[in-house]
């Protein structure tokens, strides 16, 4: 394969790559850490265009644009001249995965450092070419010129001359924030045109010649065991191939509908699932089956705090299972060719998936390549990609490329849900109306944001189980996993709801009550910024206005939100009219992208707050599509206002998750202020609202 065809095949065509790609494959594919060589991240073409190679993926969150801006800023080239290639395990440096708002917060400094060193080396090369000291040089738009003699100049492309740069420098400083010319300004999204015009490629769009579509036999319930299967009727259909290997049974056809029709003719008998749990009994089960509690925080003395308390408040907060429900279902295409497996997959972690494929197929790392095209939403649910393993097995057995695309029913049935959880909070107020003690025990969700953001002298925080581990067999009736800001949604819902209830108990305005217990000036700042934009006037709740407030510290991004809601007492429907979010995330790389992330958090947060809950019984998932599993509709999206706090002294933090963590408590607090009911279980469906109003 010549270089031009190789670029076309890899999806890298259009990046005028001047360094040998084969070298990049050998050097970076297996390294379990970020390379220190800046050549791993950048290729400079003869026209000065910069190819930026990163292991992160673009799934709608804007990483393609934000990372390109960081590279352009440090290299001093225009953003439009930076071409991104992402998520290819052959061409891109190793990366653990795209999750946790880590693209800018964690990987951003790595990319900036590599770009800064590359620029410094290019300046030295230019100094040698132009015969002047580096100190006399300046860079603009990738052109190095001599100060005072602009005609003496040389471009990055001319300096590189299609060769790998072997020179390196140590201890190169990145640009100070004060010198930024691109970071912090709005810019068109790198993926915008392709997605608007329909030219963007997702995994389902990748169809190598001869690709067959596969549909796999699935059990009717989690825990059900296959007893017998009859494929004779399916085999009568023209063009159908049946493949069975161990637990894998698939029907293949050139058309998706042909494969679906054939699967419908497969007759299978199952032993029923042994699970007797459902969405009503799950919480009692979690409390009984959870592992022993781990202590996260122990400060002061609960006994001393309880002795000071003159008013006490205990509550138990419940969260049901929540699906990821991405618009793009899990999809993978596998091609087995000349002893090498290439997989195009909708995954947030191509390098992790590569390792799984190597192990499952018994191949060597150099024999497996994973490419992640655009991703149609992940939210933590595509950290793995089971269809990729299925497609790879089938492709090797069938001898042709195979595509596996989950149906919407499969997407719900096979999802790794946000875990159902129970949070018990106990607290008390002293004579002065301050919190005397605080105890928070979370079961099954996880630790993140279990710790309070408030100044509480006597407190204990405990956790039992969680999405990352510590779950004994049988605790959950199906798979659980990360869901946008894992554990934080559950913990903040409980803690911020309880703070609001304590404010009402003290007959104090909920904003004033929070400020009274805060020492962190950044948190005070975001609360006051949100209040100013919202037009908050102090009043103890419930005031009848339908105003709510909540705040959180999510991985050092501080967020405060206020909302106005209206509650229909007859129907139980909650209308969220407006939401104001103030967010302090340090240096804001791409303001428009950050606002989009906040708006996405608010919209998605409305779902888990008001409507989203997985119903199940005896291992069977009862919600199979969006007709019963209700995500927010356009008509339900409120007016959203975002305030990004200027904080250039703090490095850029994550922005893809913080605003979602407050949404459950925010809406619950606003409902309480509107009609005086305190809802302790999410989602706050019309039925639960009406039931609470009757009590």
N, C-alpha and C positions, 0 to 999 in steps of 0.2 A: 504494500500500500504506500503510495507516495504521500508527501507531506500534505498536499492540498486535500486529498481524499481522506487522510487521517483527521484533519481538522473538521471536515464536513461530518464525518462519522461520529466524532466526539461532541459535536455541538459547539466547538470552539471556533468555528470559522467566522471570520469577522474580527477576531482579535489578531492583529498582524504580528503574530508571535515570532520573535527572532532568535530565541534560544532553543536548542534542541529539545523537543518534547520527550523524546525517549529518555533522556537524562533525567528529566523531571519525574517521570514515572518510576525509575529505579531509585531515585533519591528519596522521594517523599511518601511513597505508598504505604510503607510499613512502620513509619516512625511514630511511636506512641507518645507524642508530645509536639508542641509547636517548634518548628525548625528555627534555628537562629540565623540561618543564611537568608538574606532578603531576596535572593534569587528564587526562593521557593514561592514567593508571593507576587513577584512582578516580572513581566516581560515587556520590553520596550521595542516597538516596531520601528522600521526605517522612517516612517512619517512622524514619529514622536508619540503615537498613540500608546497608551499604557494598558496592558492586560493585567488585571488584578485577579489572582487565583486564591480563593478561600474555601475552606471546607464547610462553612456555614451554608444554609439553604434559604431561598426566598419562598416564604409561604404566605405572603400578603402583609407581613409585618413591616416591610420597608428596609430590611437589612441590606439589600442590594444597593440602595441609594445611600444609606447612612455610612456604610463601610467605604463606598466609593468616595464619599465626601471627605472622610478622614484621610484616605490615600491621596486624593487630589490636593488637600490642604498641605500635607507634609512634603509632597513632591513639587508643589508649585506648578501644577498643570491644571487646565480647565476641567471641570467635572465632566463635561460632555466628551472629553478625550480619554476617559477612563472606562474600559470595557470590563465587565465582571464575568468571571466564570466561577461557578459555585457548585459544591457538592459532588465532585467527580473524584473518586478515590485514586484514579491513575494520575490525574493532572494537578490536583489540589493538595496542599499540605494537610496533614492529619488534623482532625477536629473531633472533639468528643460528641458534639450534637448541638442542635439549635433549639434551645429551651431556656427557661429561667431568666429571660431578659439578659442573657450573657453576651450577645453578639457585640454590643457596644461597650458594655460595662467590663467584661472580662477579656474578650478578644480584641476590642478596639485599641487598647494600649499596645498589644503585640504588633498589630498592623501599623500603627503610627510609628512605633520604634523602627520597624523594618523600612518604612518609607523614608523616615528621617535619615537613616544610615545610607540608603540608596542615594538620596539627594546629596548628602555630603561627599560620597564617593564620586558622583557625577561632577560635582564642583571641582574636585581635585583633578579629575581627568580633563576638565575644561581648562583649568589653570595650566596644566602641562601643554595642552594644545595651543592656548592663546599666549603663553609665555608671560603670565602675570601671577602675582600671589592670589590665593583664594579670597583674601580680604577685599580685593578690588573687584570681585565678581558679584553680579546680581542675577536673579532668576525671575523671569516672568513668562508664564504660559509655556513652560518647558524649554525656553530659550535662555541660554546663559550668555550674558554680555558683560563687557568691561564698563565699569562705572565711569561716566564721562566720555566714553567712546563707544556708543551703542552699535556702530557699524562692525565692531570687532565682536563677533558673536558665533555661537555654535549651538545646535539643537541637541536634545537628548538622543534622538534617533541617530544622528551623525556620530555622536560620541560612542554609542554602543556598537554600531557597525555589525549588528547581527551576531555578536559574540557574547558569551557568558562573562559576566564581570567577576573576576577572581579577587579583586581588591576589597578589603574590609576595614572598617574603622571601629574602634571601641569607644564606649561612653559618649555616644552622640546624643545631644539633647533634642527633645521634640520641641516644637514651636510653643512659646507661651501663648496663653489664650488671647492676650492683648494684640497679638499679631495675626490673628485669624482673619482671613478675607473671604472664606467660603463656608466654613463650619459656623453654624448659628444663623444661617440665612436660608430662606425657603428656596427650594429648587424642584424642578419636575422630577417625578419618580422615574427611575431607570426602567422599571417594568411597566410603566403606564401605557405607552403606545402599543406595545405588543398585546397587552390584555384588553385594551379598548378595541383594537382592530381585529382581535381573534387570532392573531398569529402566534400567541404564546403557546408553548408546548407543555402539556402535562403528561404524566405517565401513560394515560389512556390514549394519547395521541401518537405514541411511539409504536409503530407497527413494521418491524422488519419483514422483508419478503417471506411469504410462507407461514406467517403467524397464525396459530390456531387459538381460538378462545376456549377457556376452560371454565366449567362450573363444577364445584365440588359438593359431594354429599355431606350434609351437616346434620347433627343430631337435633331432635326437636326441643331438647332441654339440656342445660348444663348438668353433667353427671349421668346422662342417659348412656347406656352401653349398647353398641351394635350387636345384634344377635344373628341376623341373616340378611342377605341382600340378593336381589334378583335383577340382573341388567338385561335380560333377554329382549324385553320390549324396546328398550332404548337402542339396542344393537341393530334393530330392524330399520331404523331411520338411515337414509342415505347420508354418507359423509361423516358419520359419527365414529369416534374412536373412544374406547373405554380403557382407562389405565387404572390399575390398582396395585398399590405397593404398601403393605402393612396397613396403617390407619388411613392411608390416602386413597380415596376413590374419586376419580374425575371423569367427566365426559367432555370430549373435545370436538369442536366443530369450527369451520372457517368463519361462521357467523355467531354473534352472541345469542341471538334468538334461537338458532339451531341447537346450541349447547343447552340453553334453558329448557327447550322443549324436550330434549333427550333426558335431562336430569329429572324432569317431571314424570318420566315413565319408569324411572328406577324405583323398585319396590324394596323397602327396607323395614325391618322390624327391630325395635329397640326395647331393652329393659328400662323401665322408667327410672328417672332420677331419684336418688335416695333423699334429696333435699326436701324438707317440709316447710321451709321459710317462705315468707312473702313480705311485701313492702309494709305490712302492718305490724308484723311480729319481729322485724329485723332489729329494732332498737333494744328490746328486752334481751334478745339473743346476744347482741354485741356486749352488753353490760355483763352478761354471765360468762361469755367465752373469751373475753379480752385478756391479754397477758397482764402480769403484774405491772403496776404503774412505775414509770421512771421519773425521778425528780429532776426537773429542768431548772427551777429557781427555788431557793429557800432563803428568804431575807427577813430579818427581824424574827418576831415570834408571833405565830397565829394566836396563841393563848393570850399574850399581852394585848394584841389588837382586839380580840374578842371581848376582853375585859373593858376596853375603852368604848365599845360600841353601845349605842343607845337605840339604834334601829338596825335591823338586819333584813337582808334580802337574799333568798336562795332561788335559783331557777335552773331548769334543765332545758337545753337547747338541742334541737334535732335537725339533722340534714339527711335527706334521702339520697339515693344514688343518682348521679347526673351523668348523662352521656356527652361525648365530645361533639357529636352530630356535625362533622365538617360537611361542607357542600360537596367536596370531592371525596368519594369513598376510597378506601384503601385500594391501590392498584399497583400491579407490577408486571413487567415484561422481562422474560429471561431468554437468552440466546446462548446455546452451547455450540461452540465452533472451534474446531481444531484444539480440543483439550482446554479451552478457556471459557469461563462463564461470565457473561456480561448481563447485568441486571439494571433495568431502569425502574426505579421504585419511588412511590410516594412516601418517603420517610424523612423524619427530622434528623436522623443520625446515620448517614451513609457508611461511615467507617465502622460503627457498631454493627450495622447489618452485614458488612463485608466479613467481619469476624464470625458472625453467626453462620454465614454461608460457607465459609471455610471449614468450620467445624461440622456442620450438618452434611456437607457433600464429601468430606474427606479430601479436600483439595489443598494445595499450597496457596499461600496468600497471593503470590504473583499470578495465580491462575483465576483469580476472581476480581472483577471490577464492578463497582456500583456507581450509578449515575443518578442523581436526583434532579429531574427537571423542575419546573415550577410546581409548587405544592398548593393545593386548593384548601388550605386551612389545616392546622395540626392541633394546636391548643394542648400539646402534651400527649395526645392520643396516638401520634405517629412516631413515637420514640423508637418503636420497632416496626416491622412490616411483615407480618405473617404471610401475606400472599406472595411475597418475594421468595420465601423458602419453598412455598408450594409450587410456584411457577418454575423455579430452578430445578426442582426434582422432576417435574413433568417435562421440562424442555430436554433434560438429559435422557429421560426414558423414551420420549416421543421422537427425538432426533430433529425437531423443528422448534422455532421460537414459539413460546406460549405466553399468553396474556391471561392474568387472573385479576378480575375486577369484582370486588365485593358488591353485591346488591345492597340496597338500602336496608333490607331485613338483616343481611349478614353484618352490616356495619353496626347496627344496634346490638345484635345478638353476640357478636364477637368482640365488642368494645371492652376496653379496660376502664371501667367507670371511675368517676370520682367517688371515693368510698362514702357510704352512709356512715354517720358518726353521731356521737352523743357528747355534749359538753356540759359539765356541771359547774356552775359558778356560785360561790358563796361570798358575800361581802357585807360590810356593816359601816354605819356612819357614827362618828363621835358627836359630842355635844355641839361642836362648832360646824357641823355639816360636812366635815371632811371624811374621806374614806379611812376607816380605822384598820381594816384588814381586807385581804382579797385572796381567794383560793379558786384556782382554775384547773379543772381536770378534764382533759380531752381524751376521748376513747375512739380509736380506729381511724382518725383523720391524719394525725401527724403533728409534728412539733412547730412547724413554721408559723410565726406570729402568735404563738400561745403566750409569749411573754408580753406583759403590759407595757405600753408606751408612757404610762403615767408614773409620777413620783409617789410610790406607795411604800411606806416603811415596813409594813408587816404583810408578807405575801408568800404564797407557795403555788408553784405551777407544776403540774404533773401531766404525763402523757402515757397512754396505753395503746400500743400498736400504731400503725400508720401506713401510708401508701408506699413508703420505701422499705418496709420490713417490720419485723416484730409481730407478724400476724400468724398465729397458729393455724394449722390446717382446719378448714371448716369454718373459720371466722366469717369469711365472705363466701357467698354461694357462686360467685363467678370472679373473673379477673378484675382487679382494681389497678389504678395507676395515677400518674400525674394528670391533673386537670388545671389549666391556666391558674397559676399561683397556688399550687397544691397545698392543702391544709390551711393556708392563710384565709381563704374565704370562710371556712368553717369556724376558725378561731376568732376572727375579727367580728363575724356575725354575733357570736356569743358575747365577747368582751364589750363591744360598742353598744350592743343592745342593753347589756347590764349597766353600763355607764349611764345610759339614758334613763333607765328605770331608777337608778340611784338619784339622779338629778330630780326626777319627778317626786321621789320619796322625800327629798330635801326641800322640795318646792322652790327649786332654783332653775333659772334658764339653762338648758343643756349645754350651750356654748360656754357660758360663764362657768359652769360646773367643771367642764373640761379644762379650761384655762387655769382654773384654781388649782388643778392637780398636775400641771405641766411645768417643767423646768427647761425643756429643750427649746431654745429660741427658734430653731427652724420649724418645729411643729407649731409653735405659737404663731409664727409667720404665715404658714399655709392656712391655718384656721382663720386668721384675721383677713387674709387676702380673699378667701372664699366668702367670708361674711360680708365684706365690702361689696364684692361683685353681686352677691345674691340680694343684698339689701336687708340683711338680718337685723331685726330689732329684738332686744331681749324680752323674753316672756316665758314663765314657767309652763311646762306642759302638763296635760294636754291643753293646747290653746284654741283648738278648732281651726287653725290655719292650715294644717297639713304640712308643716315644715319639719324637716329632719336634718340631722347632722351626724357625720361619722368621720373618723380619721384613722390613719394607720402609718406605720413605718415598715415598708416592704423592702428589705435589703438596702436600706439607707436611701431609698427614694421615699420622701414624705409626701403624703397626699391627704387632703381634706376635701370633703364633698358636702354639699347641701342640696336638698331636693324639696320640691313642692308637689304634693299629690292630692288627688280628690278620690274619695271612697263612696261608691254607690251602696248605700245600706241595704237596698232591696236585692240587688244582684250579687253583691260582694266584689264587684269588679273594682280594681284599683287603676286609676289613670295617673301615670307619672307625667306631670306637666312640664317641669323643667329641672335640670340638674346642672349645678355649678361645681366644677372641680378645680382646685388649686394644687399644683404639683411642683415640688422642689426636687429635681433630678440632677442637680449640678449643671455642668455645661450641657446645653441642649444642642446636639449635633445638627438635627434637621427639624426645625420647629413645626413645619406642616406635618411631617411624619409623626412627631410626638403628639400633636393634636389628634391625628387620625387614630393613633393607638388609644388615647384616652377615650375618644368617642366609641371605638370598638369595645373597650372595657365596659363602658357604661351600658351599651346596647346588649352585650353578652351577659352582663351582670343582671340586667332586668330579667333574663331568662331564668337563671338559678334562683332569683329572688321571688319570682311570681308564678312561674309556670312549669319549669323543667324538673321532672322527677321520673325515674324509671320504675315502672310497675312490673312486678314479677311474682311468680308463684311456682313453687316446686321445681325450681331450676329453669322455668320457662320465662323468657322475657316477653312481656305482653305488649310492649310498645315496639312496633316494627317500622314505623314511618312517621312523617311529620303531621299526619292527620290526627294522631293521638299524642305524640310527643311534641309539645308546643314550644317552639322557639319564638322570640319576639318578631312580630310583623312590623312592616314599615309604619303602619298607623299607630303603633304603640311606642314608637321612638319619640322621646321628649325633645324639647329644645335643650341643647347641650352647649354650655359655655366652658371653655378651658382657659385657665390662667397658668402660664409657665413662669415660675419664679426665677428671676435672674440670680444665679449663684455661680459666678465664674471661678470662685475659689475652690469649688468641689469638682473633681473629675467627673466625667459623664457617667451616669448611673443608668440602670435599666428602666425602660418606660413601657414595656409591653404588658405588664401585669399589675402594677400597683393600684391603679384606679378601680380594678374589678373587685379587689378584696373588701372594699367598704360597702359594696352595693346592697348586700343582704341586710345589714344593720341599718344602712341609710334609709331604705324603703320601709323597713319595720318601724323605725323611729318616727318617720313621717306619718305612717298609718296611725300610730299611737297618738301623735299630736292632733290628727284629724278627727278621730272618733273614739279615742280613749281605750282602745284594746291593745294588748301586748301579745303579739304572735311570736311563739317560741319555736315553731317548726317551719322549715323551708321545704318547698316553696309555699308562699302565702297565697294559695289558690282562692278563688271566689268562695268555694265551699268552706274552707277554713276561716275565711273572714266572716262569713255569715254565721258559722257556728260560734265563733268568739263573740259576735255581737249579741247572740241569744243568752249567753251566760250572765 
